[in-house]
Amino acid sequence: MITIPEDANSFEFARVASLRAAQLMLGCTPRVEHATKHTVTAQREVAEGKVSRIPLVAGSPDDVKHGHREK
């Protein structure tokens, strides 16, 4: 069983793990011992802190695209 880190919320954990699983399916190299399923490998990577999300920087093009533009 994979334990979600205490400082992470479950939605963020699931979202980052799903994005990482997609990367693994495309051929990216796993950062932990490879499991049978890409989803399990991705969850282990996130739980161990080997993969995390990159927060958006205020004023970046992604902020404008997602409606987080500073005024």
mmCIF file of the N, C-alpha and C atoms, coordinates in Angstrom:
data_MODEL
# 
_entry.id   MODEL 
# 
loop_
_atom_site.group_PDB 
_atom_site.id 
_atom_site.type_symbol 
_atom_site.label_atom_id 
_atom_site.label_alt_id 
_atom_site.label_comp_id 
_atom_site.label_asym_id 
_atom_site.label_entity_id 
_atom_site.label_seq_id 
_atom_site.pdbx_PDB_ins_code 
_atom_site.Cartn_x 
_atom_site.Cartn_y 
_atom_site.Cartn_z 
_atom_site.occupancy 
_atom_site.B_iso_or_equiv 
_atom_site.pdbx_formal_charge 
_atom_site.auth_seq_id 
_atom_site.auth_comp_id 
_atom_site.auth_asym_id 
_atom_site.auth_atom_id 
_atom_site.pdbx_PDB_model_num 
ATOM 1   N N  . MET A 1 1  ? 0.840  -1.181 0.000   1.00 0.00 ? 1  MET A N  1 
ATOM 2   C CA . MET A 1 1  ? 0.000  0.000  0.000   1.00 0.00 ? 1  MET A CA 1 
ATOM 3   C C  . MET A 1 1  ? 0.887  1.247  0.000   1.00 0.00 ? 1  MET A C  1 
ATOM 4   N N  . ILE A 1 2  ? 0.476  2.227  -0.765  1.00 0.00 ? 2  ILE A N  1 
ATOM 5   C CA . ILE A 1 2  ? 1.233  3.468  -0.877  1.00 0.00 ? 2  ILE A CA 1 
ATOM 6   C C  . ILE A 1 2  ? 0.605  4.507  0.041   1.00 0.00 ? 2  ILE A C  1 
ATOM 7   N N  . THR A 1 3  ? 1.427  5.162  0.841   1.00 0.00 ? 3  THR A N  1 
ATOM 8   C CA . THR A 1 3  ? 0.945  6.172  1.784   1.00 0.00 ? 3  THR A CA 1 
ATOM 9   C C  . THR A 1 3  ? 1.193  7.561  1.215   1.00 0.00 ? 3  THR A C  1 
ATOM 10  N N  . ILE A 1 4  ? 0.154  8.366  1.184   1.00 0.00 ? 4  ILE A N  1 
ATOM 11  C CA . ILE A 1 4  ? 0.269  9.746  0.713   1.00 0.00 ? 4  ILE A CA 1 
ATOM 12  C C  . ILE A 1 4  ? 1.001  10.547 1.784   1.00 0.00 ? 4  ILE A C  1 
ATOM 13  N N  . PRO A 1 5  ? 1.988  11.363 1.390   1.00 0.00 ? 5  PRO A N  1 
ATOM 14  C CA . PRO A 1 5  ? 2.686  12.198 2.381   1.00 0.00 ? 5  PRO A CA 1 
ATOM 15  C C  . PRO A 1 5  ? 1.700  13.096 3.142   1.00 0.00 ? 5  PRO A C  1 
ATOM 16  N N  . GLU A 1 6  ? 2.003  13.353 4.402   1.00 0.00 ? 6  GLU A N  1 
ATOM 17  C CA . GLU A 1 6  ? 1.103  14.134 5.247   1.00 0.00 ? 6  GLU A CA 1 
ATOM 18  C C  . GLU A 1 6  ? 0.915  15.561 4.749   1.00 0.00 ? 6  GLU A C  1 
ATOM 19  N N  . ASP A 1 7  ? 1.921  16.125 4.097   1.00 0.00 ? 7  ASP A N  1 
ATOM 20  C CA . ASP A 1 7  ? 1.837  17.515 3.659   1.00 0.00 ? 7  ASP A CA 1 
ATOM 21  C C  . ASP A 1 7  ? 1.175  17.675 2.286   1.00 0.00 ? 7  ASP A C  1 
ATOM 22  N N  . ALA A 1 8  ? 0.711  16.585 1.683   1.00 0.00 ? 8  ALA A N  1 
ATOM 23  C CA . ALA A 1 8  ? 0.073  16.653 0.359   1.00 0.00 ? 8  ALA A CA 1 
ATOM 24  C C  . ALA A 1 8  ? -1.419 16.368 0.496   1.00 0.00 ? 8  ALA A C  1 
ATOM 25  N N  . ASN A 1 9  ? -2.212 17.041 -0.347  1.00 0.00 ? 9  ASN A N  1 
ATOM 26  C CA . ASN A 1 9  ? -3.627 16.684 -0.340  1.00 0.00 ? 9  ASN A CA 1 
ATOM 27  C C  . ASN A 1 9  ? -3.847 15.567 -1.354  1.00 0.00 ? 9  ASN A C  1 
ATOM 28  N N  . SER A 1 10 ? -4.905 14.808 -1.186  1.00 0.00 ? 10 SER A N  1 
ATOM 29  C CA . SER A 1 10 ? -5.118 13.621 -2.009  1.00 0.00 ? 10 SER A CA 1 
ATOM 30  C C  . SER A 1 10 ? -5.399 13.956 -3.473  1.00 0.00 ? 10 SER A C  1 
ATOM 31  N N  . PHE A 1 11 ? -6.067 15.080 -3.739  1.00 0.00 ? 11 PHE A N  1 
ATOM 32  C CA . PHE A 1 11 ? -6.325 15.463 -5.125  1.00 0.00 ? 11 PHE A CA 1 
ATOM 33  C C  . PHE A 1 11 ? -5.018 15.753 -5.852  1.00 0.00 ? 11 PHE A C  1 
ATOM 34  N N  . GLU A 1 12 ? -4.147 16.526 -5.226  1.00 0.00 ? 12 GLU A N  1 
ATOM 35  C CA . GLU A 1 12 ? -2.867 16.864 -5.848  1.00 0.00 ? 12 GLU A CA 1 
ATOM 36  C C  . GLU A 1 12 ? -2.029 15.612 -6.060  1.00 0.00 ? 12 GLU A C  1 
ATOM 37  N N  . PHE A 1 13 ? -2.022 14.716 -5.083  1.00 0.00 ? 13 PHE A N  1 
ATOM 38  C CA . PHE A 1 13 ? -1.278 13.463 -5.199  1.00 0.00 ? 13 PHE A CA 1 
ATOM 39  C C  . PHE A 1 13 ? -1.764 12.664 -6.404  1.00 0.00 ? 13 PHE A C  1 
ATOM 40  N N  . ALA A 1 14 ? -3.081 12.526 -6.533  1.00 0.00 ? 14 ALA A N  1 
ATOM 41  C CA . ALA A 1 14 ? -3.654 11.752 -7.637  1.00 0.00 ? 14 ALA A CA 1 
ATOM 42  C C  . ALA A 1 14 ? -3.364 12.408 -8.985  1.00 0.00 ? 14 ALA A C  1 
ATOM 43  N N  . ARG A 1 15 ? -3.458 13.716 -9.050  1.00 0.00 ? 15 ARG A N  1 
ATOM 44  C CA . ARG A 1 15 ? -3.230 14.435 -10.304 1.00 0.00 ? 15 ARG A CA 1 
ATOM 45  C C  . ARG A 1 15 ? -1.773 14.317 -10.755 1.00 0.00 ? 15 ARG A C  1 
ATOM 46  N N  . VAL A 1 16 ? -0.842 14.535 -9.842  1.00 0.00 ? 16 VAL A N  1 
ATOM 47  C CA . VAL A 1 16 ? 0.573  14.445 -10.192 1.00 0.00 ? 16 VAL A CA 1 
ATOM 48  C C  . VAL A 1 16 ? 0.926  13.003 -10.577 1.00 0.00 ? 16 VAL A C  1 
ATOM 49  N N  . ALA A 1 17 ? 0.409  12.031 -9.842  1.00 0.00 ? 17 ALA A N  1 
ATOM 50  C CA . ALA A 1 17 ? 0.688  10.627 -10.151 1.00 0.00 ? 17 ALA A CA 1 
ATOM 51  C C  . ALA A 1 17 ? 0.113  10.235 -11.512 1.00 0.00 ? 17 ALA A C  1 
ATOM 52  N N  . SER A 1 18 ? -1.066 10.746 -11.847 1.00 0.00 ? 18 SER A N  1 
ATOM 53  C CA . SER A 1 18 ? -1.646 10.394 -13.144 1.00 0.00 ? 18 SER A CA 1 
ATOM 54  C C  . SER A 1 18 ? -0.845 11.002 -14.291 1.00 0.00 ? 18 SER A C  1 
ATOM 55  N N  . LEU A 1 19 ? -0.391 12.236 -14.115 1.00 0.00 ? 19 LEU A N  1 
ATOM 56  C CA . LEU A 1 19 ? 0.444  12.851 -15.146 1.00 0.00 ? 19 LEU A CA 1 
ATOM 57  C C  . LEU A 1 19 ? 1.774  12.110 -15.291 1.00 0.00 ? 19 LEU A C  1 
ATOM 58  N N  . ARG A 1 20 ? 2.343  11.705 -14.181 1.00 0.00 ? 20 ARG A N  1 
ATOM 59  C CA . ARG A 1 20 ? 3.611  10.968 -14.225 1.00 0.00 ? 20 ARG A CA 1 
ATOM 60  C C  . ARG A 1 20 ? 3.416  9.596  -14.860 1.00 0.00 ? 20 ARG A C  1 
ATOM 61  N N  . ALA A 1 21 ? 2.293  8.926  -14.576 1.00 0.00 ? 21 ALA A N  1 
ATOM 62  C CA . ALA A 1 21 ? 2.017  7.626  -15.190 1.00 0.00 ? 21 ALA A CA 1 
ATOM 63  C C  . ALA A 1 21 ? 1.951  7.759  -16.710 1.00 0.00 ? 21 ALA A C  1 
ATOM 64  N N  . ALA A 1 22 ? 1.359  8.847  -17.180 1.00 0.00 ? 22 ALA A N  1 
ATOM 65  C CA . ALA A 1 22 ? 1.304  9.087  -18.624 1.00 0.00 ? 22 ALA A CA 1 
ATOM 66  C C  . ALA A 1 22 ? 2.714  9.243  -19.196 1.00 0.00 ? 22 ALA A C  1 
ATOM 67  N N  . GLN A 1 23 ? 3.598  9.930  -18.473 1.00 0.00 ? 23 GLN A N  1 
ATOM 68  C CA . GLN A 1 23 ? 4.979  10.077 -18.918 1.00 0.00 ? 23 GLN A CA 1 
ATOM 69  C C  . GLN A 1 23 ? 5.679  8.720  -18.967 1.00 0.00 ? 23 GLN A C  1 
ATOM 70  N N  . LEU A 1 24 ? 5.440  7.893  -17.957 1.00 0.00 ? 24 LEU A N  1 
ATOM 71  C CA . LEU A 1 24 ? 6.069  6.571  -17.919 1.00 0.00 ? 24 LEU A CA 1 
ATOM 72  C C  . LEU A 1 24 ? 5.579  5.702  -19.086 1.00 0.00 ? 24 LEU A C  1 
ATOM 73  N N  . MET A 1 25 ? 4.304  5.824  -19.427 1.00 0.00 ? 25 MET A N  1 
ATOM 74  C CA . MET A 1 25 ? 3.762  5.057  -20.552 1.00 0.00 ? 25 MET A CA 1 
ATOM 75  C C  . MET A 1 25 ? 4.386  5.490  -21.881 1.00 0.00 ? 25 MET A C  1 
ATOM 76  N N  . LEU A 1 26 ? 4.845  6.735  -21.940 1.00 0.00 ? 26 LEU A N  1 
ATOM 77  C CA . LEU A 1 26 ? 5.494  7.236  -23.148 1.00 0.00 ? 26 LEU A CA 1 
ATOM 78  C C  . LEU A 1 26 ? 6.976  6.876  -23.212 1.00 0.00 ? 26 LEU A C  1 
ATOM 79  N N  . GLY A 1 27 ? 7.490  6.255  -22.131 1.00 0.00 ? 27 GLY A N  1 
ATOM 80  C CA . GLY A 1 27 ? 8.868  5.784  -22.160 1.00 0.00 ? 27 GLY A CA 1 
ATOM 81  C C  . GLY A 1 27 ? 9.845  6.479  -21.238 1.00 0.00 ? 27 GLY A C  1 
ATOM 82  N N  . CYS A 1 28 ? 9.378  7.386  -20.383 1.00 0.00 ? 28 CYS A N  1 
ATOM 83  C CA . CYS A 1 28 ? 10.288 8.041  -19.437 1.00 0.00 ? 28 CYS A CA 1 
ATOM 84  C C  . CYS A 1 28 ? 10.874 7.009  -18.469 1.00 0.00 ? 28 CYS A C  1 
ATOM 85  N N  . THR A 1 29 ? 12.065 7.283  -17.997 1.00 0.00 ? 29 THR A N  1 
ATOM 86  C CA . THR A 1 29 ? 12.756 6.379  -17.080 1.00 0.00 ? 29 THR A CA 1 
ATOM 87  C C  . THR A 1 29 ? 12.195 6.521  -15.666 1.00 0.00 ? 29 THR A C  1 
ATOM 88  N N  . PRO A 1 30 ? 11.798 5.405  -15.035 1.00 0.00 ? 30 PRO A N  1 
ATOM 89  C CA . PRO A 1 30 ? 11.296 5.467  -13.660 1.00 0.00 ? 30 PRO A CA 1 
ATOM 90  C C  . PRO A 1 30 ? 12.397 5.902  -12.692 1.00 0.00 ? 30 PRO A C  1 
ATOM 91  N N  . ARG A 1 31 ? 12.018 6.626  -11.647 1.00 0.00 ? 31 ARG A N  1 
ATOM 92  C CA . ARG A 1 31 ? 12.969 7.114  -10.646 1.00 0.00 ? 31 ARG A CA 1 
ATOM 93  C C  . ARG A 1 31 ? 12.982 6.265  -9.383  1.00 0.00 ? 31 ARG A C  1 
ATOM 94  N N  . VAL A 1 32 ? 12.150 5.233  -9.368  1.00 0.00 ? 32 VAL A N  1 
ATOM 95  C CA . VAL A 1 32 ? 12.118 4.260  -8.277  1.00 0.00 ? 32 VAL A CA 1 
ATOM 96  C C  . VAL A 1 32 ? 12.095 2.876  -8.920  1.00 0.00 ? 32 VAL A C  1 
ATOM 97  N N  . GLU A 1 33 ? 12.127 1.835  -8.093  1.00 0.00 ? 33 GLU A N  1 
ATOM 98  C CA . GLU A 1 33 ? 12.054 0.475  -8.628  1.00 0.00 ? 33 GLU A CA 1 
ATOM 99  C C  . GLU A 1 33 ? 10.766 0.313  -9.421  1.00 0.00 ? 33 GLU A C  1 
ATOM 100 N N  . HIS A 1 34 ? 10.896 -0.154 -10.641 1.00 0.00 ? 34 HIS A N  1 
ATOM 101 C CA . HIS A 1 34 ? 9.762  -0.269 -11.562 1.00 0.00 ? 34 HIS A CA 1 
ATOM 102 C C  . HIS A 1 34 ? 8.793  -1.352 -11.095 1.00 0.00 ? 34 HIS A C  1 
ATOM 103 N N  . ALA A 1 35 ? 7.516  -0.995 -10.962 1.00 0.00 ? 35 ALA A N  1 
ATOM 104 C CA . ALA A 1 35 ? 6.467  -1.949 -10.611 1.00 0.00 ? 35 ALA A CA 1 
ATOM 105 C C  . ALA A 1 35 ? 5.861  -2.506 -11.895 1.00 0.00 ? 35 ALA A C  1 
ATOM 106 N N  . THR A 1 36 ? 4.963  -3.465 -11.763 1.00 0.00 ? 36 THR A N  1 
ATOM 107 C CA . THR A 1 36 ? 4.303  -4.059 -12.921 1.00 0.00 ? 36 THR A CA 1 
ATOM 108 C C  . THR A 1 36 ? 3.465  -3.030 -13.667 1.00 0.00 ? 36 THR A C  1 
ATOM 109 N N  . LYS A 1 37 ? 2.806  -2.148 -12.933 1.00 0.00 ? 37 LYS A N  1 
ATOM 110 C CA . LYS A 1 37 ? 1.941  -1.143 -13.548 1.00 0.00 ? 37 LYS A CA 1 
ATOM 111 C C  . LYS A 1 37 ? 2.568  0.247  -13.448 1.00 0.00 ? 37 LYS A C  1 
ATOM 112 N N  . HIS A 1 38 ? 2.402  1.027  -14.506 1.00 0.00 ? 38 HIS A N  1 
ATOM 113 C CA . HIS A 1 38 ? 2.944  2.389  -14.521 1.00 0.00 ? 38 HIS A CA 1 
ATOM 114 C C  . HIS A 1 38 ? 2.292  3.259  -13.443 1.00 0.00 ? 38 HIS A C  1 
ATOM 115 N N  . THR A 1 39 ? 1.018  3.025  -13.175 1.00 0.00 ? 39 THR A N  1 
ATOM 116 C CA . THR A 1 39 ? 0.332  3.846  -12.171 1.00 0.00 ? 39 THR A CA 1 
ATOM 117 C C  . THR A 1 39 ? 0.923  3.641  -10.780 1.00 0.00 ? 39 THR A C  1 
ATOM 118 N N  . VAL A 1 40 ? 1.278  2.417  -10.460 1.00 0.00 ? 40 VAL A N  1 
ATOM 119 C CA . VAL A 1 40 ? 1.877  2.121  -9.151  1.00 0.00 ? 40 VAL A CA 1 
ATOM 120 C C  . VAL A 1 40 ? 3.270  2.740  -9.058  1.00 0.00 ? 40 VAL A C  1 
ATOM 121 N N  . THR A 1 41 ? 4.034  2.630  -10.130 1.00 0.00 ? 41 THR A N  1 
ATOM 122 C CA . THR A 1 41 ? 5.364  3.245  -10.155 1.00 0.00 ? 41 THR A CA 1 
ATOM 123 C C  . THR A 1 41 ? 5.258  4.749  -9.950  1.00 0.00 ? 41 THR A C  1 
ATOM 124 N N  . ALA A 1 42 ? 4.304  5.380  -10.643 1.00 0.00 ? 42 ALA A N  1 
ATOM 125 C CA . ALA A 1 42 ? 4.109  6.824  -10.526 1.00 0.00 ? 42 ALA A CA 1 
ATOM 126 C C  . ALA A 1 42 ? 3.711  7.209  -9.103  1.00 0.00 ? 42 ALA A C  1 
ATOM 127 N N  . GLN A 1 43 ? 2.826  6.452  -8.485  1.00 0.00 ? 43 GLN A N  1 
ATOM 128 C CA . GLN A 1 43 ? 2.421  6.745  -7.113  1.00 0.00 ? 43 GLN A CA 1 
ATOM 129 C C  . GLN A 1 43 ? 3.594  6.622  -6.152  1.00 0.00 ? 43 GLN A C  1 
ATOM 130 N N  . ARG A 1 44 ? 4.429  5.627  -6.354  1.00 0.00 ? 44 ARG A N  1 
ATOM 131 C CA . ARG A 1 44 ? 5.621  5.468  -5.500  1.00 0.00 ? 44 ARG A CA 1 
ATOM 132 C C  . ARG A 1 44 ? 6.562  6.655  -5.661  1.00 0.00 ? 44 ARG A C  1 
ATOM 133 N N  . GLU A 1 45 ? 6.742  7.105  -6.902  1.00 0.00 ? 45 GLU A N  1 
ATOM 134 C CA . GLU A 1 45 ? 7.621  8.244  -7.144  1.00 0.00 ? 45 GLU A CA 1 
ATOM 135 C C  . GLU A 1 45 ? 7.118  9.495  -6.432  1.00 0.00 ? 45 GLU A C  1 
ATOM 136 N N  . VAL A 1 46 ? 5.822  9.741  -6.504  1.00 0.00 ? 46 VAL A N  1 
ATOM 137 C CA . VAL A 1 46 ? 5.248  10.926 -5.850  1.00 0.00 ? 46 VAL A CA 1 
ATOM 138 C C  . VAL A 1 46 ? 5.337  10.776 -4.328  1.00 0.00 ? 46 VAL A C  1 
ATOM 139 N N  . ALA A 1 47 ? 5.004  9.611  -3.810  1.00 0.00 ? 47 ALA A N  1 
ATOM 140 C CA . ALA A 1 47 ? 5.037  9.381  -2.358  1.00 0.00 ? 47 ALA A CA 1 
ATOM 141 C C  . ALA A 1 47 ? 6.442  9.536  -1.788  1.00 0.00 ? 47 ALA A C  1 
ATOM 142 N N  . GLU A 1 48 ? 7.455  9.153  -2.556  1.00 0.00 ? 48 GLU A N  1 
ATOM 143 C CA . GLU A 1 48 ? 8.842  9.253  -2.090  1.00 0.00 ? 48 GLU A CA 1 
ATOM 144 C C  . GLU A 1 48 ? 9.477  10.606 -2.391  1.00 0.00 ? 48 GLU A C  1 
ATOM 145 N N  . GLY A 1 49 ? 8.721  11.496 -3.015  1.00 0.00 ? 49 GLY A N  1 
ATOM 146 C CA . GLY A 1 49 ? 9.227  12.830 -3.289  1.00 0.00 ? 49 GLY A CA 1 
ATOM 147 C C  . GLY A 1 49 ? 10.159 12.908 -4.493  1.00 0.00 ? 49 GLY A C  1 
ATOM 148 N N  . LYS A 1 50 ? 10.181 11.865 -5.304  1.00 0.00 ? 50 LYS A N  1 
ATOM 149 C CA . LYS A 1 50 ? 11.039 11.861 -6.505  1.00 0.00 ? 50 LYS A CA 1 
ATOM 150 C C  . LYS A 1 50 ? 10.420 12.687 -7.632  1.00 0.00 ? 50 LYS A C  1 
ATOM 151 N N  . VAL A 1 51 ? 9.107  12.895 -7.575  1.00 0.00 ? 51 VAL A N  1 
ATOM 152 C CA . VAL A 1 51 ? 8.369  13.664 -8.572  1.00 0.00 ? 51 VAL A CA 1 
ATOM 153 C C  . VAL A 1 51 ? 7.392  14.560 -7.828  1.00 0.00 ? 51 VAL A C  1 
ATOM 154 N N  . SER A 1 52 ? 7.295  15.814 -8.244  1.00 0.00 ? 52 SER A N  1 
ATOM 155 C CA . SER A 1 52 ? 6.325  16.722 -7.630  1.00 0.00 ? 52 SER A CA 1 
ATOM 156 C C  . SER A 1 52 ? 5.854  17.720 -8.675  1.00 0.00 ? 52 SER A C  1 
ATOM 157 N N  . ARG A 1 53 ? 4.850  18.465 -8.343  1.00 0.00 ? 53 ARG A N  1 
ATOM 158 C CA . ARG A 1 53 ? 4.346  19.463 -9.285  1.00 0.00 ? 53 ARG A CA 1 
ATOM 159 C C  . ARG A 1 53 ? 5.240  20.696 -9.220  1.00 0.00 ? 53 ARG A C  1 
ATOM 160 N N  . ILE A 1 54 ? 5.228  21.454 -10.292 1.00 0.00 ? 54 ILE A N  1 
ATOM 161 C CA . ILE A 1 54 ? 5.968  22.710 -10.330 1.00 0.00 ? 54 ILE A CA 1 
ATOM 162 C C  . ILE A 1 54 ? 4.940  23.825 -10.223 1.00 0.00 ? 54 ILE A C  1 
ATOM 163 N N  . PRO A 1 55 ? 4.978  24.622 -9.144  1.00 0.00 ? 55 PRO A N  1 
ATOM 164 C CA . PRO A 1 55 ? 3.991  25.685 -8.994  1.00 0.00 ? 55 PRO A CA 1 
ATOM 165 C C  . PRO A 1 55 ? 4.152  26.745 -10.082 1.00 0.00 ? 55 PRO A C  1 
ATOM 166 N N  . LEU A 1 56 ? 3.042  27.313 -10.502 1.00 0.00 ? 56 LEU A N  1 
ATOM 167 C CA . LEU A 1 56 ? 3.076  28.368 -11.505 1.00 0.00 ? 56 LEU A CA 1 
ATOM 168 C C  . LEU A 1 56 ? 3.658  29.635 -10.907 1.00 0.00 ? 56 LEU A C  1 
ATOM 169 N N  . VAL A 1 57 ? 4.405  30.364 -11.705 1.00 0.00 ? 57 VAL A N  1 
ATOM 170 C CA . VAL A 1 57 ? 4.982  31.636 -11.291 1.00 0.00 ? 57 VAL A CA 1 
ATOM 171 C C  . VAL A 1 57 ? 4.033  32.738 -11.735 1.00 0.00 ? 57 VAL A C  1 
ATOM 172 N N  . ALA A 1 58 ? 3.740  33.670 -10.835 1.00 0.00 ? 58 ALA A N  1 
ATOM 173 C CA . ALA A 1 58 ? 2.819  34.763 -11.167 1.00 0.00 ? 58 ALA A CA 1 
ATOM 174 C C  . ALA A 1 58 ? 3.336  35.521 -12.380 1.00 0.00 ? 58 ALA A C  1 
ATOM 175 N N  . GLY A 1 59 ? 2.443  35.768 -13.327 1.00 0.00 ? 59 GLY A N  1 
ATOM 176 C CA . GLY A 1 59 ? 2.808  36.513 -14.517 1.00 0.00 ? 59 GLY A CA 1 
ATOM 177 C C  . GLY A 1 59 ? 3.297  35.641 -15.658 1.00 0.00 ? 59 GLY A C  1 
ATOM 178 N N  . SER A 1 60 ? 3.349  34.313 -15.457 1.00 0.00 ? 60 SER A N  1 
ATOM 179 C CA . SER A 1 60 ? 3.777  33.435 -16.540 1.00 0.00 ? 60 SER A CA 1 
ATOM 180 C C  . SER A 1 60 ? 2.645  33.256 -17.544 1.00 0.00 ? 60 SER A C  1 
ATOM 181 N N  . PRO A 1 61 ? 2.948  32.840 -18.768 1.00 0.00 ? 61 PRO A N  1 
ATOM 182 C CA . PRO A 1 61 ? 1.893  32.638 -19.762 1.00 0.00 ? 61 PRO A CA 1 
ATOM 183 C C  . PRO A 1 61 ? 0.823  31.643 -19.306 1.00 0.00 ? 61 PRO A C  1 
ATOM 184 N N  . ASP A 1 62 ? 1.208  30.638 -18.478 1.00 0.00 ? 62 ASP A N  1 
ATOM 185 C CA . ASP A 1 62 ? 0.227  29.679 -17.985 1.00 0.00 ? 62 ASP A CA 1 
ATOM 186 C C  . ASP A 1 62 ? -0.790 30.344 -17.062 1.00 0.00 ? 62 ASP A C  1 
ATOM 187 N N  . ASP A 1 63 ? -0.367 31.356 -16.288 1.00 0.00 ? 63 ASP A N  1 
ATOM 188 C CA . ASP A 1 63 ? -1.295 32.063 -15.406 1.00 0.00 ? 63 ASP A CA 1 
ATOM 189 C C  . ASP A 1 63 ? -2.399 32.741 -16.206 1.00 0.00 ? 63 ASP A C  1 
ATOM 190 N N  . VAL A 1 64 ? -2.021 33.377 -17.283 1.00 0.00 ? 64 VAL A N  1 
ATOM 191 C CA . VAL A 1 64 ? -2.998 34.081 -18.106 1.00 0.00 ? 64 VAL A CA 1 
ATOM 192 C C  . VAL A 1 64 ? -3.954 33.084 -18.737 1.00 0.00 ? 64 VAL A C  1 
ATOM 193 N N  . LYS A 1 65 ? -3.415 31.965 -19.229 1.00 0.00 ? 65 LYS A N  1 
ATOM 194 C CA . LYS A 1 65 ? -4.226 30.953 -19.886 1.00 0.00 ? 65 LYS A CA 1 
ATOM 195 C C  . LYS A 1 65 ? -5.255 30.352 -18.924 1.00 0.00 ? 65 LYS A C  1 
ATOM 196 N N  . HIS A 1 66 ? -4.885 30.218 -17.651 1.00 0.00 ? 66 HIS A N  1 
ATOM 197 C CA . HIS A 1 66 ? -5.776 29.589 -16.673 1.00 0.00 ? 66 HIS A CA 1 
ATOM 198 C C  . HIS A 1 66 ? -6.558 30.615 -15.854 1.00 0.00 ? 66 HIS A C  1 
ATOM 199 N N  . GLY A 1 67 ? -6.495 31.865 -16.219 1.00 0.00 ? 67 GLY A N  1 
ATOM 200 C CA . GLY A 1 67 ? -7.296 32.876 -15.532 1.00 0.00 ? 67 GLY A CA 1 
ATOM 201 C C  . GLY A 1 67 ? -6.737 33.338 -14.212 1.00 0.00 ? 67 GLY A C  1 
ATOM 202 N N  . HIS A 1 68 ? -5.460 33.165 -13.954 1.00 0.00 ? 68 HIS A N  1 
ATOM 203 C CA . HIS A 1 68 ? -4.855 33.571 -12.681 1.00 0.00 ? 68 HIS A CA 1 
ATOM 204 C C  . HIS A 1 68 ? -4.014 34.831 -12.860 1.00 0.00 ? 68 HIS A C  1 
ATOM 205 N N  . ARG A 1 69 ? -4.429 35.664 -13.702 1.00 0.00 ? 69 ARG A N  1 
ATOM 206 C CA . ARG A 1 69 ? -3.661 36.875 -14.009 1.00 0.00 ? 69 ARG A CA 1 
ATOM 207 C C  . ARG A 1 69 ? -3.715 37.873 -12.858 1.00 0.00 ? 69 ARG A C  1 
ATOM 208 N N  . GLU A 1 70 ? -2.552 38.408 -12.490 1.00 0.00 ? 70 GLU A N  1 
ATOM 209 C CA . GLU A 1 70 ? -2.523 39.414 -11.424 1.00 0.00 ? 70 GLU A CA 1 
ATOM 210 C C  . GLU A 1 70 ? -3.018 40.735 -11.953 1.00 0.00 ? 70 GLU A C  1 
ATOM 211 N N  . LYS A 1 71 ? -3.702 41.486 -11.104 1.00 0.00 ? 71 LYS A N  1 
ATOM 212 C CA . LYS A 1 71 ? -4.245 42.781 -11.528 1.00 0.00 ? 71 LYS A CA 1 
ATOM 213 C C  . LYS A 1 71 ? -3.575 43.883 -10.783 1.00 0.00 ? 71 LYS A C  1 
# 
